Amino acid sequence: MNPSGKPKAAYSKDQIKAKITNLMAEPVDVLEKKLTGGRCSALEAMICSVIITAVKSGDFTRLNGLLDRTLGKVKEEIEQTIKNVTDEDLENLPQDALLKLISNS
């Protein structure tokens, strides 16, 4: 334990990213041997398990967490259209829509 009381992490973020990257480059059979051979760290076992499960099941949602960790999350684009509202537009709105508009602002 370090003097501040918080236990020191076994792996740095960069080391975890490197482990994920290296293991993702391995063939599935190599990962299976590594996992069943009992000669890997808990971190490696977890990463191997996620990769193997994703490949065999075709469900890559768990793998997204590993990819987000190594590559970063994919940026999403949002398209938004803003219309300038004129006084005439407001005058033509039904009263309930106008009250709803006012209460949301």
C-alpha positions in Angstrom: 0.0 0.0 0.0 1.3 3.5 -0.8 1.4 6.3 1.8 -1.8 7.9 0.6 -3.7 4.7 1.5 -4.9 3.9 -2.0 -3.4 0.6 -3.4 -1.2 1.0 -6.4 -2.7 -0.4 -9.6 -1.0 -3.5 -10.9 -1.2 -2.3 -14.5 -1.0 1.2 -15.9 -3.6 2.3 -18.5 -1.0 2.1 -21.2 0.0 -1.5 -20.1 -3.7 -2.5 -20.2 -4.1 -1.0 -23.7 -0.9 -2.8 -24.9 -2.2 -6.2 -23.5 -5.6 -5.7 -25.2 -3.9 -4.8 -28.5 -1.5 -7.7 -28.4 -4.1 -10.3 -27.5 -6.5 -9.0 -30.1 -3.9 -9.7 -32.7 -3.6 -13.4 -31.7 -5.5 -16.2 -33.4 -8.5 -17.6 -31.4 -6.9 -21.0 -30.9 -3.8 -19.3 -29.3 -6.1 -17.4 -27.0 -7.9 -20.6 -26.0 -4.6 -22.4 -25.3 -3.5 -19.4 -23.2 -6.8 -19.4 -21.3 -7.0 -23.1 -20.6 -3.2 -23.5 -20.0 -3.5 -21.6 -16.7 -0.3 -19.6 -17.5 -1.8 -16.2 -17.9 -2.7 -13.3 -15.5 -6.2 -12.7 -14.5 -6.2 -9.6 -16.8 -5.1 -11.7 -19.8 -7.7 -14.4 -18.9 -10.5 -11.8 -18.9 -9.4 -10.2 -22.1 -9.0 -13.6 -23.8 -12.5 -14.7 -22.5 -14.1 -11.6 -23.9 -12.5 -12.0 -27.3 -13.2 -15.7 -27.6 -16.8 -15.3 -26.5 -17.3 -12.5 -29.0 -15.8 -14.4 -31.9 -17.7 -17.7 -31.2 -21.1 -16.1 -30.5 -20.9 -13.3 -33.1 -22.0 -10.9 -30.4 -19.4 -8.1 -30.3 -21.1 -5.9 -27.7 -18.6 -7.0 -25.0 -15.8 -6.5 -27.4 -16.8 -2.9 -27.9 -15.6 -2.2 -24.4 -12.1 -3.4 -25.2 -12.1 -1.5 -28.5 -13.3 1.7 -26.8 -10.4 1.2 -24.3 -7.8 0.8 -27.0 -9.0 2.9 -29.9 -11.3 5.4 -28.1 -15.0 5.7 -28.5 -16.4 6.4 -32.0 -17.5 10.0 -32.2 -21.2 10.4 -33.0 -22.4 13.1 -35.3 -25.7 14.8 -34.5 -27.6 16.6 -37.2 -29.8 19.4 -35.9 -32.0 21.8 -37.8 -33.0 25.1 -36.1 -35.8 27.2 -37.6 -36.1 30.8 -36.8 -39.5 31.4 -35.3 -41.2 34.6 -36.3 -43.9 36.5 -34.3 -46.3 35.5 -37.0 -45.4 31.8 -36.4 -46.1 32.2 -32.7 -49.4 34.0 -33.3 -50.6 31.0 -35.5 -49.7 28.4 -32.9 -52.6 26.7 -31.1 -52.8 28.0 -27.5 -51.9 24.5 -25.9 -48.7 24.3 -28.1 -47.7 27.8 -27.2 -48.2 27.0 -23.4 -46.1 23.9 -23.8 -43.4 25.9 -25.6 -43.3 28.5 -22.9 -43.3 25.9 -20.1 -40.3 24.1 -21.6 -38.1 27.2 -21.8 
